[in-house]
């Protein structure tokens, strides 16, 4: 019961942080795209994609490793190993960050001029190379916050400060005439400043690394054994995330790429509650696992999986019913053509959010991270093959089909591996009542929708009505069990404390 309350409180903080981060990111994208124009904005996006790819190897999956080992050794009150997990990770990421950042700097001309035939891209990559060492260390601090169940500091530094700083630094530099290079400088400075803030919050508010008598006990070998498969997991996750966009741009037109990339982030909203719960699930479940409280960690797992589905299923129904309206209101009339892609992607992302994240939490807890890697490899390879055949013939609809199929197949593998090594499955009976409540609530909205002229305020009003009807029906048909009530109370208590 205590762990379920902790998940509710911690997940609410992360959920709010992710929403704020998404909101700030949308504002940032709109402003930068408007001021720079499509060409320079494309160069910046390409540069960030390349540096993000390099950053995967600088971080080496150690964020998850830190979450796991800090949670585990905290539960055993072994502060020497807690400190060792953090300091070992910082040393590794600093070394790898300097090495990969230097390589990016040295090969920037080859990438920018020879491969992409864009001289400006090489300058962008040089600027971004400076931020690579800080990206890795930032991930360590963010993971440590979660391990200590100090989610508010993770939100403050990475979600709020980073988004605000990016806007505050970018806009003046662009207005002063620095253009895409100014935006790139702003990005690198934001990463550096966010890392500094995360260190200060960790040192002053969470756990002393410098001013302490606790001697660090290194666990470098265990960290690397646990974390290195996750590097390739993130790599193949990166492939899955960007392969459809890259291949759509290669085989089709830039216009289709733009329309498709309004459907992708919209479908990606399903991941918000999953990520918020996933990060807290790992910490709480690892702690219970270390204490051999098997029944408790199963209860936590089943409560969290139910909440992911219970939140996302009504959102899924709303998306597949009003896809064109949603895209037009968010992005403009020309993006209505992405409605078909959004419907297809909604199926894939609903399945992915409800299955993959909880299964990954189980595999991480059981130190079976290599099976996360295997599942991602299969999904990435399948995504690549399907994109080749489907994009040529069906364009962005083909890209959406390829992505959804690969997400679903990958999720099934995650679930199979998690069950094999933990013998734990979601309680699928818990999904019946949310499905019933969601469908009935949607029918009410469909009946009322023709009575109004569709616009921003109407869609918002219908969404609010839909949500209220869904919650009321869930209550009426007793869809909330005692663990849900605990989560509700945990959320309300957190709100009252705020």
C-alpha positions as CSV (number, residue, x, y, z in Angstrom):
1,X,0.0,0.0,0.0
2,X,2.9,2.4,0.8
3,X,4.6,1.7,-2.5
4,X,1.3,2.2,-4.4
5,X,1.0,5.6,-2.7
6,X,4.6,6.5,-3.6
7,X,3.9,5.5,-7.2
8,X,0.8,7.7,-7.3
9,X,2.6,10.7,-5.8
10,X,5.8,10.3,-7.8
11,X,3.9,9.6,-11.1
12,X,1.8,12.7,-10.6
13,X,4.9,14.9,-10.4
14,X,6.5,13.3,-13.4
15,X,3.2,13.4,-15.3
16,X,2.8,17.2,-14.7
17,X,6.5,17.6,-15.6
18,X,6.1,15.7,-18.9
19,X,3.0,17.7,-19.8
20,X,4.9,21.0,-19.1
21,X,7.9,19.7,-21.1
22,X,5.7,18.8,-24.1
23,X,3.9,22.1,-24.0
24,X,7.2,24.0,-23.9
25,X,8.6,21.8,-26.7
26,X,5.7,22.6,-28.9
27,X,6.1,26.3,-28.3
28,X,9.8,26.0,-29.0
29,X,9.3,24.1,-32.3
30,X,6.7,26.6,-33.5
31,X,8.9,29.6,-32.8
32,X,12.1,28.2,-34.2
33,X,10.4,26.9,-37.3
34,X,8.6,30.2,-37.9
35,X,11.8,32.3,-37.4
36,X,14.3,30.1,-39.2
37,X,12.2,28.8,-42.1
38,X,11.9,25.2,-43.1
39,X,15.4,24.8,-44.6
40,X,17.4,26.0,-41.5
41,X,14.9,24.4,-39.2
42,X,15.5,21.1,-41.0
43,X,19.2,21.5,-40.6
44,X,18.8,22.1,-36.8
45,X,16.5,19.1,-36.5
46,X,19.0,16.9,-38.4
47,X,21.9,18.1,-36.2
48,X,19.9,17.4,-33.1
49,X,19.1,13.9,-34.4
50,X,22.7,13.1,-35.1
51,X,23.9,14.5,-31.7
52,X,21.1,12.6,-30.0
53,X,22.3,9.4,-31.6
54,X,25.9,10.1,-30.4
55,X,24.5,10.9,-26.9
56,X,23.1,7.4,-26.7
57,X,26.6,6.0,-26.6
58,X,27.8,8.7,-24.2
59,X,25.1,7.8,-21.7
60,X,25.6,4.0,-22.2
61,X,22.2,3.3,-20.6
62,X,23.5,4.2,-17.2
63,X,20.4,6.2,-16.3
64,X,18.5,3.0,-15.9
65,X,21.4,1.4,-14.2
66,X,21.6,4.2,-11.6
67,X,17.8,3.9,-11.0
68,X,18.1,0.2,-10.4
69,X,21.2,0.2,-8.1
70,X,20.4,3.3,-6.1
71,X,16.9,1.9,-5.4
72,X,18.3,-1.5,-4.6
73,X,21.2,-0.4,-2.3
74,X,19.0,2.3,-0.6
75,X,16.6,-0.4,0.4
76,X,19.5,-2.2,2.0
77,X,20.8,1.0,3.6
78,X,24.2,0.4,1.9
79,X,25.2,4.1,1.3
80,X,28.7,3.3,0.1
81,X,27.3,1.3,-2.8
82,X,24.7,4.0,-3.4
83,X,27.5,6.5,-3.8
84,X,29.6,4.1,-5.8
85,X,26.8,3.6,-8.3
86,X,26.5,7.3,-8.9
87,X,30.2,8.2,-8.9
88,X,31.1,5.2,-11.1
89,X,28.4,6.2,-13.6
90,X,29.5,9.8,-13.7
91,X,33.1,8.8,-14.4
92,X,32.1,6.5,-17.2
93,X,29.7,9.0,-18.9
94,X,32.3,11.8,-18.6
95,X,34.9,9.7,-20.3
96,X,32.6,8.5,-23.0
97,X,31.1,11.9,-23.4
98,X,34.5,13.6,-24.1
99,X,35.4,10.7,-26.4
100,X,32.2,10.7,-28.5
101,X,32.0,14.5,-28.5
102,X,35.5,14.8,-29.8
103,X,34.8,12.2,-32.5
104,X,31.6,14.2,-33.5
105,X,33.7,17.4,-33.7
106,X,36.4,15.8,-35.8
107,X,34.1,14.1,-38.2
108,X,31.6,17.0,-38.5
109,X,32.9,18.0,-41.9
110,X,32.6,14.5,-43.2
111,X,29.0,14.2,-42.0
112,X,27.9,17.6,-42.9
113,X,29.6,18.2,-46.3
114,X,30.4,14.8,-47.7
115,X,27.4,12.8,-46.6
116,X,24.6,15.4,-46.4
117,X,26.1,18.0,-48.7
118,X,25.3,20.8,-46.2
119,X,28.3,22.9,-45.1
120,X,26.2,24.6,-42.4
121,X,25.4,21.2,-40.8
122,X,29.1,20.7,-40.0
123,X,29.2,23.9,-38.0
124,X,26.0,22.9,-36.2
125,X,27.6,19.5,-35.3
126,X,30.7,21.2,-33.9
127,X,28.6,23.4,-31.6
128,X,26.5,20.4,-30.5
129,X,29.6,18.3,-29.8
130,X,30.4,20.5,-26.8
131,X,27.2,19.4,-25.1
132,X,27.8,15.6,-25.5
133,X,29.7,15.1,-22.2
134,X,27.1,17.0,-20.3
135,X,24.2,14.9,-21.8
136,X,25.6,11.7,-20.3
137,X,26.2,13.2,-16.8
138,X,22.7,14.7,-16.9
139,X,21.2,11.3,-17.4
140,X,23.0,10.0,-14.4
141,X,21.7,12.7,-12.1
142,X,18.2,12.3,-13.5
143,X,18.3,8.6,-12.8
144,X,19.6,9.2,-9.3
145,X,16.7,11.5,-8.5
146,X,14.3,8.7,-9.5
147,X,16.3,6.2,-7.4
148,X,16.0,8.4,-4.4
149,X,12.3,8.9,-5.2
150,X,13.0,12.7,-5.6
151,X,11.0,13.0,-8.8
152,X,10.3,16.7,-8.2
153,X,13.9,17.5,-8.7
154,X,14.0,15.6,-12.0
155,X,11.0,17.5,-13.1
156,X,12.4,20.9,-12.0
157,X,15.7,20.4,-13.8
158,X,14.9,18.4,-16.9
159,X,11.3,19.2,-17.6
160,X,10.8,22.8,-16.5
161,X,14.1,24.5,-16.3
162,X,15.4,22.9,-19.5
163,X,12.3,23.9,-21.5
164,X,12.2,27.5,-20.2
165,X,16.0,28.0,-20.6
166,X,15.8,26.7,-24.2
167,X,13.2,29.3,-25.0
168,X,14.8,32.1,-23.1
169,X,18.2,31.5,-24.8
170,X,17.0,30.7,-28.3
171,X,14.7,33.6,-29.0
172,X,17.2,36.5,-28.3
173,X,20.0,34.8,-30.3
174,X,17.7,34.3,-33.3
175,X,16.4,37.9,-33.0
176,X,20.0,39.2,-32.9
177,X,20.6,37.6,-36.3
178,X,22.5,34.5,-35.3
179,X,19.9,32.3,-37.0
180,X,20.3,28.6,-36.9
181,X,23.8,28.8,-35.3
182,X,22.2,30.9,-32.5
183,X,19.6,28.3,-32.0
184,X,22.3,25.6,-31.8
185,X,24.3,27.6,-29.3
186,X,21.2,28.0,-27.2
187,X,20.6,24.3,-27.2
188,X,24.2,23.4,-26.1
189,X,24.1,26.1,-23.4
190,X,20.8,24.7,-22.2
191,X,22.2,21.2,-21.8
192,X,25.2,22.5,-19.9
193,X,23.1,24.7,-17.5
194,X,20.6,21.9,-16.9
195,X,23.4,19.6,-15.9
196,X,24.8,22.1,-13.5
197,X,21.4,22.7,-11.9
198,X,20.8,19.0,-11.6
199,X,24.1,18.6,-9.8
200,X,23.3,21.4,-7.4
201,X,19.9,20.0,-6.6
202,X,21.4,16.6,-6.1
203,X,24.3,17.7,-3.9
204,X,22.2,20.2,-1.8
205,X,18.8,18.5,-1.6
206,X,19.3,14.7,-2.2
207,X,22.6,13.1,-1.4
208,X,26.1,14.5,-0.7
209,X,28.7,13.4,-3.2
210,X,31.4,15.9,-2.3
211,X,31.0,17.0,1.3
212,X,30.5,13.6,3.0
213,X,32.4,11.0,5.0
214,X,30.8,8.1,3.1
215,X,33.4,6.3,1.1
216,X,32.4,5.2,-2.4
217,X,32.4,1.5,-3.1
218,X,32.7,1.0,-6.8
219,X,30.3,-1.3,-8.6
220,X,31.5,-0.5,-12.1
221,X,31.4,-4.1,-13.4
222,X,27.8,-4.6,-12.2
223,X,26.7,-1.2,-13.7
224,X,28.2,-2.0,-17.1
225,X,26.8,-5.5,-17.1
226,X,23.3,-4.2,-16.4
227,X,23.5,-1.0,-18.5
228,X,25.4,-1.9,-21.7
229,X,22.5,-3.8,-23.3
230,X,20.3,-0.8,-22.7
231,X,22.6,1.3,-25.0
232,X,21.7,-0.9,-27.9
233,X,18.1,-0.9,-26.7
234,X,18.1,2.9,-26.9
235,X,19.9,2.7,-30.3
236,X,17.2,0.4,-31.8
237,X,14.6,2.5,-30.1
238,X,16.1,5.5,-31.9
239,X,16.0,3.5,-35.2
240,X,12.3,2.8,-34.7
241,X,11.5,6.4,-33.8
242,X,13.3,8.0,-36.8
243,X,13.5,5.3,-39.5
244,X,10.0,6.0,-40.9
245,X,10.6,9.7,-41.1
246,X,14.0,9.2,-42.8
247,X,12.8,6.7,-45.3
248,X,9.6,8.7,-46.0
249,X,11.8,11.6,-46.9
250,X,14.0,9.4,-49.1
251,X,11.1,7.7,-51.0
252,X,8.4,10.4,-51.0
253,X,8.1,14.2,-50.6
254,X,9.1,16.6,-47.8
255,X,5.4,17.6,-47.6
256,X,4.4,14.1,-46.6
257,X,7.2,14.1,-44.0
258,X,5.8,17.2,-42.5
259,X,2.2,15.9,-42.3
260,X,3.3,12.6,-41.0
261,X,5.4,14.3,-38.2
262,X,2.2,15.8,-36.8
263,X,0.6,12.4,-36.4
264,X,3.6,10.8,-34.8
265,X,4.0,13.2,-31.8
266,X,0.2,13.2,-31.3
267,X,0.1,9.4,-31.1
268,X,3.2,9.7,-28.8
269,X,1.0,11.3,-26.2
270,X,0.0,7.8,-25.1
271,X,3.6,7.4,-23.7
272,X,3.2,10.2,-21.2
273,X,1.3,8.2,-18.4
274,X,3.4,5.1,-19.3
275,X,6.7,6.9,-18.8
276,X,5.5,8.6,-15.6
277,X,4.4,5.3,-14.1
278,X,7.3,3.3,-15.5
279,X,10.1,5.3,-13.8
280,X,8.4,4.9,-10.4
281,X,7.5,1.3,-11.0
282,X,11.2,0.4,-11.4
283,X,12.2,2.2,-8.2
284,X,9.3,0.8,-6.0
285,X,9.3,-2.7,-7.5
286,X,13.1,-3.1,-7.2
287,X,12.9,-2.1,-3.6
288,X,10.2,-4.7,-2.9
289,X,12.1,-7.3,-4.9
290,X,15.2,-6.7,-2.8
291,X,13.1,-7.2,0.3
292,X,11.6,-10.4,-1.2
293,X,8.1,-9.0,-0.9
294,X,6.8,-10.9,-4.0
295,X,3.1,-10.3,-3.4
296,X,3.6,-6.6,-2.9
297,X,5.6,-6.0,-6.1
298,X,3.1,-8.0,-8.1
299,X,0.3,-5.8,-6.7
300,X,2.2,-2.7,-7.6
301,X,2.8,-4.0,-11.1
302,X,-0.9,-4.8,-11.7
303,X,-2.1,-1.5,-10.3
304,X,0.3,0.4,-12.6
305,X,-0.6,-1.5,-15.7
306,X,-4.2,-1.0,-15.1
307,X,-3.7,2.8,-14.7
308,X,-1.8,3.0,-18.0
309,X,-4.6,1.3,-19.9
310,X,-7.3,3.1,-17.9
311,X,-5.9,6.5,-18.9
312,X,-4.9,5.7,-22.5
313,X,-7.9,3.8,-23.7
314,X,-10.4,6.7,-23.7
315,X,-7.7,8.9,-25.3
316,X,-7.3,6.2,-28.0
317,X,-11.0,6.2,-28.7
318,X,-11.1,10.0,-28.9
319,X,-8.2,10.0,-31.4
320,X,-9.6,7.4,-33.7
321,X,-13.0,9.1,-33.8
322,X,-11.9,12.7,-34.4
323,X,-8.4,12.4,-35.9
324,X,-8.8,15.1,-38.6
325,X,-10.3,17.6,-36.2
326,X,-7.5,17.1,-33.7
327,X,-4.7,17.6,-36.3
328,X,-6.4,20.6,-37.9
329,X,-6.9,22.3,-34.6
330,X,-3.4,21.6,-33.4
331,X,-1.4,22.2,-36.6
332,X,-3.6,23.7,-39.4
333,X,-5.9,22.6,-42.3
334,X,-3.2,21.2,-44.5
335,X,-2.4,18.5,-41.9
336,X,-5.9,16.9,-42.0
337,X,-4.3,14.5,-44.5
338,X,-2.5,12.9,-41.6
339,X,-5.8,11.6,-40.1
340,X,-5.4,8.1,-41.5
341,X,-1.8,7.8,-40.2
342,X,-2.9,9.0,-36.7
343,X,-5.6,6.3,-36.5
344,X,-3.1,3.6,-37.4
345,X,-0.4,4.9,-35.1
346,X,-2.9,5.2,-32.3
347,X,-3.3,1.3,-32.3
348,X,0.4,0.8,-32.2
349,X,1.1,3.3,-29.5
350,X,-1.8,2.2,-27.3
351,X,-0.4,-1.4,-27.4
352,X,3.1,-0.2,-26.9
353,X,2.3,2.0,-23.8
354,X,0.2,-0.6,-22.1
355,X,2.5,-3.6,-22.7
356,X,6.1,-2.6,-23.3
357,X,6.8,-0.2,-20.4
358,X,5.4,-2.5,-17.6
359,X,7.2,-5.5,-19.1
360,X,10.4,-3.5,-19.3
361,X,10.1,-2.6,-15.6
362,X,9.8,-6.3,-14.8
363,X,12.8,-7.2,-16.9
364,X,14.9,-4.4,-15.4
365,X,14.0,-5.4,-11.9
366,X,15.0,-9.0,-12.7
367,X,18.3,-7.8,-14.3
368,X,17.2,-9.3,-17.7
369,X,17.9,-6.2,-19.7
370,X,19.4,-8.2,-22.6
371,X,15.9,-9.4,-23.4
372,X,14.8,-5.8,-23.7
373,X,17.6,-5.5,-26.3
374,X,16.5,-8.6,-28.2
375,X,12.9,-7.3,-28.4
376,X,14.0,-3.9,-29.7
377,X,16.3,-5.5,-32.3
378,X,13.4,-7.5,-33.7
379,X,11.1,-4.5,-33.8
380,X,13.8,-2.3,-35.4
381,X,14.7,-4.8,-38.1
382,X,11.0,-5.4,-38.8
383,X,10.3,-1.7,-39.0
384,X,13.1,-1.2,-41.5
385,X,11.9,-4.0,-43.8
386,X,8.3,-3.0,-43.6
387,X,9.1,0.6,-44.4
388,X,11.0,-0.3,-47.5
389,X,8.0,-2.2,-48.9
390,X,5.1,-0.1,-47.6
391,X,6.3,3.5,-47.9
392,X,7.1,3.1,-51.7
393,X,3.5,2.0,-52.3
394,X,1.4,3.7,-49.7
395,X,3.5,6.7,-48.5
396,X,2.8,7.9,-45.0
397,X,0.0,5.4,-44.5
398,X,2.6,2.7,-45.2
399,X,5.0,4.3,-42.7
400,X,2.3,4.3,-40.1
401,X,1.4,0.6,-40.7
402,X,5.1,-0.3,-40.5
403,X,5.6,1.5,-37.3
404,X,2.5,0.1,-35.6
405,X,3.2,-3.5,-36.6
406,X,6.8,-3.2,-35.3
407,X,5.6,-1.7,-32.0
408,X,3.0,-4.4,-31.5
409,X,5.4,-7.3,-32.3
410,X,8.1,-5.8,-30.1
411,X,5.6,-5.4,-27.3
412,X,4.5,-9.0,-27.5
413,X,8.1,-10.1,-27.2
414,X,8.6,-7.8,-24.2
415,X,5.6,-9.4,-22.5
416,X,6.7,-13.0,-23.4
417,X,10.2,-12.4,-22.0
418,X,8.9,-10.7,-18.8
419,X,6.5,-13.6,-18.2
420,X,9.1,-16.2,-18.8
421,X,11.5,-14.8,-16.1
422,X,9.0,-13.4,-13.6
423,X,5.8,-15.4,-14.2
424,X,3.8,-12.2,-13.9
425,X,1.2,-10.9,-16.3
426,X,-1.2,-7.9,-16.2
427,X,-4.6,-8.7,-14.8
428,X,-6.5,-8.4,-18.1
429,X,-9.9,-8.6,-16.3
430,X,-9.1,-5.1,-15.1
431,X,-9.3,-3.8,-18.7
432,X,-13.0,-4.8,-19.2
433,X,-14.6,-2.0,-17.3
434,X,-12.5,0.8,-18.7
435,X,-13.4,-0.5,-22.2
436,X,-17.1,-0.5,-21.4
437,X,-17.0,3.0,-19.8
438,X,-14.9,4.3,-22.7
439,X,-17.2,3.1,-25.4
440,X,-20.4,4.3,-23.7
441,X,-18.9,7.7,-23.0
442,X,-17.7,8.0,-26.6
443,X,-21.2,7.2,-27.9
444,X,-22.6,10.2,-25.8
445,X,-20.0,12.5,-27.4
446,X,-20.7,11.2,-30.9
447,X,-24.4,11.9,-30.4
448,X,-23.8,15.4,-29.1
449,X,-21.0,16.4,-31.6
450,X,-23.3,17.1,-34.6
451,X,-25.2,19.7,-32.5
452,X,-22.1,22.0,-32.4
453,X,-19.9,23.7,-35.0
454,X,-16.5,21.9,-34.7
455,X,-13.8,24.3,-33.5
456,X,-11.2,24.5,-30.7
457,X,-13.5,25.3,-27.9
458,X,-16.0,22.7,-29.0
459,X,-13.4,19.9,-29.2
460,X,-12.1,21.0,-25.7
461,X,-15.6,21.0,-24.3
462,X,-16.4,17.5,-25.8
463,X,-13.1,16.2,-24.4
464,X,-14.0,17.5,-20.9
465,X,-17.5,16.0,-21.2
466,X,-16.0,12.7,-22.4
467,X,-13.6,12.6,-19.5
468,X,-16.2,13.4,-16.9
469,X,-18.6,10.8,-18.3
470,X,-15.8,8.2,-18.4
471,X,-14.9,8.8,-14.8
472,X,-18.6,8.8,-13.7
473,X,-19.3,5.5,-15.5
474,X,-16.1,3.9,-14.1
475,X,-17.4,4.8,-10.6
476,X,-20.9,3.7,-11.4
477,X,-19.9,0.2,-12.6
478,X,-17.3,-0.1,-9.8
479,X,-14.3,0.0,-12.1
480,X,-12.1,1.4,-9.3
481,X,-10.8,-1.1,-6.8
482,X,-9.2,-0.4,-3.4
483,X,-5.7,0.1,-5.0
484,X,-7.2,2.7,-7.3
485,X,-8.7,4.5,-4.3
486,X,-5.2,4.5,-2.7
487,X,-3.8,6.0,-5.8
488,X,-6.5,8.6,-5.9
489,X,-5.8,9.6,-2.3
490,X,-2.1,9.7,-3.0
491,X,-2.7,12.1,-5.9
492,X,-5.1,14.3,-3.9
493,X,-2.6,14.4,-1.0
494,X,0.1,15.5,-3.3
495,X,-2.1,18.2,-4.8
496,X,-3.0,19.4,-1.3
497,X,0.7,19.6,-0.3
498,X,1.3,21.7,-3.4
